[in-house]
Amino acid sequence: MPQPTSSNAALPDSSGLAPGDLVATGMHIAELGIYGMVWLDHQLVSRSRYGPLVAFIEIDKPVTDSVVALIGLEDDIAALARTEAPVRLLELPAVAMINPDGRAPRLNFTIFWLPAIDRFLLLVYKASSRSDIEVELTRQVRARLIAEAEVQAKSRELSAANEELAIANRDLEQYATIISHDLKAPLRALRYLSDDAEQALRAEEPEKAAAAVTEMRALARRMSRMMSALLDYASVGRKAEAVTIVDTRALAESIAASLPRAPGLRIVIDGDWPEIVTLEAPLDLVLRNLVDNALKHHDRDRGIVRLTARDCGAAIEFQVADDGPGIPAAAHGAIFMPFRTLGGPAGGTGMGLALVSRTVEAVGGTISIHSEPERARGTAFTFKWPKSIARG
């Protein structure tokens, strides 16, 4: 149990009392039931108490279980630890407490924040009788505190809703740009090819007509893949997925074993890969796309793709680095945009890195690229992933 402390600097010069005498006097008054003290942690759980006046407050349980009058004031109490004001306290005067014998004494409750011990102190002392005007004033103050807490809660909800609306508007604008620009091109090509096929049929040139139809089918398949990829991109962050404990090293090893590659390309896993509480499917998507991208765009028969992980406190920093040709700095700003490709294997939609970036951002992480092909070969994608994601 924390012990009352004193400081010589706090004593008036004329007190004539030693710090130990003051402590003993304070403890004696508390033992007489004049006042009592309860120390609370950040979760407002009672950790220790002193004095018979607070014997009704249960240890290792939320203080609101014993003092119902504090229910609804949790945020106000927690705010005491964040304010920079010299005096940090919250007062509830003359609260009626019903005893088992039917008596209803009134107690004053004052809560202090004590930064020196990282605890809240609940000071309880007997209230003197008050007039009806004082009682009504206290009731009104209490009602105002509750109303202000409700307003703050509504304000937080409104702020969150506005933020979601801003994100939705940004996404809508981006999808409109994608549809008007990236999907319009293959539609134009389909129109031209249909005109070519029609002219070839009129000219009785079946081979040219068949070639145009073959190209039209290929374009239709590509548009289908692009639409599917765009739907996947749009759904990131909106799926209800199960949070689970993920062994990140086992996940990385599983990805490395499953991806096809040339015999001379090796995947190396280094660093500290812990178990974290997260969404397994999105983390799998990010790592798998980055490793697969490094393998597909490597320009040599031999090479290394290195996966590393590093503990950064609240997050894990993952990196996928290769010794491939690299990505020019001028392209770094575009590679995370939908339908952007830098060459490589045919048939890709250009959505892989866009999905990666959107998935990382959806869980509150960040991603960056480092590549300077004019100075050295290789590309490194680094992303931070939160260690823990709240269960739904």
N, C-alpha and C positions, 0 to 999 in steps of 0.2 A: 504494500500500500504506500503511495507517495506520502512523504512526510512534509508538513508545513515548514517553510524555510523563511529566513529573514536575512536582511542585509544591513550592515551598519550605515551604509549611505542613505538608507531610507528612514533612519531614525532622527527625530529632532534632537538638536544638541542638548536640550534640557530634559530629555526623557529620563535619564538616570537608570535605564534598564538595559541589561545585556540582551543580545539576540536570543540566547537560550531561555531567558526569563519570559520574553514575549511569546516564544513558541509554547512554553509550558502553560502560560496563561490562556492562550488560544485553545490549546487542547483541553484544558480544564473546563472552559466555557462550553466547548462542544460536548464534553462528557455530561454536562449538566442538562443537555437537551435544549440549549438556547438556539443553537444552529447546528447544521450538519453539512457534510461535504461529500460529493460523489464525483469521481473522475470518469470521464467518458472518452472512448476512442472516436475515430473519424466516422464510424458507422453508428455512433450514439449508443453503443453497447456499454453498460455499466461495468467497469473493470475493478473498481475498489470504492470503499465508502468509509466515512468516519463520523461517529456520533449516533446516539440512539434515535435522534429525530429522523434519520434517513434509513432506519432499520427495515422499513417497508419496501425499499427499493431492492429488487433482486439483482444479484451479481451475475455477470456473463449473459445478461439478457438485455434487449433493447429497453432503454429507459422509458419509452412510451408505453411499455407493458405495465409499468408501475405508476406512471404519471400520465394519465389520459389527456390532461390539459395540453401536453406538448405535441399531440398528434396534429399534423397539418403544419407544424412549424419546422419540420426537418430541414427544408431548404434555407430558411432564415438562420437557423443555427449553423448549418454548414457554411453559410456566407461569412460568419464571424472569422473563420480561418483564412478567408481570402481578402478581407478588407485591410487597408493600411492605416486605419484610424488608430490613434494612440490608445483609446479605450474601446475594447471589443466586448460588448455584453448585450444580453437580451433579458428583459424583465417580465415576469408574470406575477403581478401582485395579488394577494388575498385569494388564492385558489382553495375552494372547499374540498377537503379530503374526508371521505366517509370511513370511519373506523368500524371494526367488527362489533363494538359495543353500542353502535348507533350514533356516537358523537360525530360532529362535523367541524373539526378545527380548520382554521384558515391558515395557509402557509404561503409565504412569498418565495418565488423561485427566480433566481438570477443565474444566467449561464454566461460564463466567461470563456474566452479562448486564451490559452496559455502557451504561446509559441515555444517557450523555453523547454517544456516537457512534451510538446506536441500532443496536447490533450485539451479537452473541454473540462471545465470545472462547473458543476451544478451546486450552487450555494442555496441551502434551504434554511429559512428561519421563520419564526412565528410572526404572524401578521397581527397588528393591533386593530381594534374595532374601527370601522369607518362609516361614514355617512352613506345614505342611499345615493347621493350624488356621485360620490367616489366609485361606488359599485357600478353605477350606470356608465360612468366614464371608462372604467376598466372594460366593461362589456363592449362598448363602442370601439375601443382601441383594439380589442381582440377581434371584433368583426372586421375592422379595417385591415388588420394583418392578414386575415384569411382572404379577404377580397383582393388585396395586393398580390398574394401568392397565386390566386386564381388568374389574375390578369397576366402575371409573369408567365404562367404555364401556357395560357392561350397565345401569348406573344411568341413563345418558343415554337408552338405548333404552327403558327402563321408563318414564322420565318422559315421553318422546315418545308412547309407547303410551297412557299415562294421559290425556294431553292430548287425543289423538284420541278416546278413549273418552268423555271429558267432552263434547266437541263433538258426538259422535254421540248421546249421551243428551239433550243440549239440543235437537238437531234433532228427535229422536223426540218429545219433549214438545211442541215447537212444531207439528209435523205433526199430532199428536193433537188439539191445540187447534183447528187450522184445520179438520180434518175434522169434529170434533164441533160446531163453531160455524158456520163459514162455509159448509160444504157441507150441513149439516143443514137450513138454511132453504129452499133450493130443493127438497129432498126433501119437506119438509112441504107446500110449495106444490103439488108434483106430486100428493100424496095428496089434497089438497083439490080440485084440479082434476079428478082422476079421479072423486071423489065427485060433483062437479057434473055431469060428463059422464054418469055413470050415471043420476042423477036426471033429467037432461034427456031421455035416451032413454026412460026409463020414462014420462015425461010426454008423450012423442011431440013433443018440441021439438027437432028436428034442428039448427036454427040455433044454439041455445045449446050443444048437444053439440059441433057443429063448432067453435065459438069456443073451447070449453074444450080440445079436442084441439089446436087451433092454438097456444094458450098453452102446453100441455104440450110440444109440439115445440120451441118457443122456449126453454123452461126446460131441456129436455134438451140442446139445442145449447150453451146457456150453461154447463151443468155439464160438458160435454165439454171446452169451452175452459178452464174452471177447472182440471180435472184435468190437462190437458196443461201448463198454466202451472205447476201445482204440481210436476209431474214435472221440468220444466225447472229450477225453483227448487231442487229437491232434488239435481239432478245437478251444480250449479255447484261447481267445485273438485274434482270426482271424475273428470273426463274427461281422458284422456291426449292433450294437444294439443302440437303442434310449436312449439318456441320458435324465433323467427326475428327477423331485423332488420326493424323496422317504421319506415317513414317516416311519422311522426305527422301532418305537415302534409298529405301526400298522402291519408292516411286521412280526416282531417277534411274536406278538399275533396271527396272521394268521397261522404262522408255528406251534406254540404250539397247536393250536386248531385242526390242520389237521393230526397230527402224532398219530398213534395208540400206545397204551402203556398199561401196567398192571395198574389196578385201584390204586395200592399203589404207583405208580411212579408219582411224581408231577413235573411240570415245573414252575419255578418262574422267573419273569422278574423284574430286579432291575436296578437302575442307570438312567442316563440321555440319552434318546433316541431321538435325534433331527431329523429334516428334513434336508436331504442333497441332493445335485445334483449329481446323480450317475447313474450307470447301475443297474436297479432293479433285472433283472434275475440272473446275477452273484452273487450279494449279497444274494439273496434268496437261490441260490444253496449252498453257503458256510454255511450259518446259518442252513439250513435244513439238510445238510449232517452231520454237527457236532452234532446237537441235536439228529437226528435219530441214529447216531452212539452211542451216550451216552445211549440212551434208549435200543437199541438192545443188547448192551454188558453189561448191568447191571445184576449182579448176584443175586439180592435179589428182593423180592416181593414189598418191600417198599424202597423208596429213593427219592432223589431230583436232578433235573438237573437245574442249575441256570444260567440264561442269564443276563449279565451285560454289560453296555456301559459307556464309560468315554471319555470326551472331551480331546484331546491331541493337541490342536492347529490346525494344518493343517489336522489332521486325527482324526477319532474316533477309540478308542480301544475297541473292542468287546471281550467278554470272554464267553465260554461255559464250565462250570465246573460241574462235577458230583461227587457222593460219591460211585461210583462203585469200582470194584476190582483194578483198576489202570493198568498202562502199565509199564513193567520193563524198566529200563534205557537202557539196551542193545538193546532194540527194537526201541528206539526213532529215530534212524537214518534211519530206514527202513520203518516206517509206512507211509511216504509220497511218497513212490515209488510205481509204478504201480504193481498191482496184488500181493500185500503183505497183508496177513491176519494173525490175531493173534487168530484164533479160533472164536467162536461165532456162529451165525445163519448160517445154511447151505444155499448154493445157492448164496452167495455173490461173487462178482468178485474181490474184493480187490482193487477197483479203487476209492472208495469214497473219502478217504483222499488225494489221488494223485490228483483228480480233485479239491479238496478244495485248496491244496497248489498251484497248477498251476493257478487257478482262481485268488487267492489273489495276486500272483506275477504279473499276467497280467495287473492288474490295478495299480501296483506300491506299493502294500502293503507288509507286512511281517507277518509271522505266526510262533508261537512257541508252545511247549508243556511243561507242568510241571506235573510230576507224579513220586512219590517215594513210590511205594506200600510196600516196606520193612519198611517204617517209618509210613505211614498213607494211608488210603484208598483215592481213588479219582484221577481224571485226569482233568486238566484244559488246554483247547486250547485257546490261546490268539492271536488275529490278529488285525492289524491296517489297516484301510480302509480309503483312502483319502476322505475328506469332499466334494471335488468338482472335477469332471472330465470334461474336456473341451468338449463342444458340438461339434459333428462331423463336 
